[in-house]
Amino acid sequence: MKKKVTNYIIIIGIVLFVVGFYAMFIKAGLPYQDPTPEMTRRWMLYYNVGKATMPIGIGLVLTSLILKFLNCLNKK
């Protein structure tokens, strides 16, 4: 059961990381040189979504990998 849970957490973490990467680097990209207020709001939205979801995804993946490693050590 623990194996399935950690696998699901890894998948969720990877998905969150990919969504954050897409929002931050593809959708937001570089800020415009002379943007309108609407363009600035949209850029900040995508940038903040990416800035929030990427570390959460990385944290979930690393935590679940550590749990898998510790679970492996306990079985021996």
Secondary structure, 3 states (H helix, E strand, C coil): CHHHHHHHHHHHHHHHHHHHHHHHHHHHCCCCCCCCHHHHHHHHHHHHHHHHHHHHHHHHHHHHHHHHHHHHHHHC
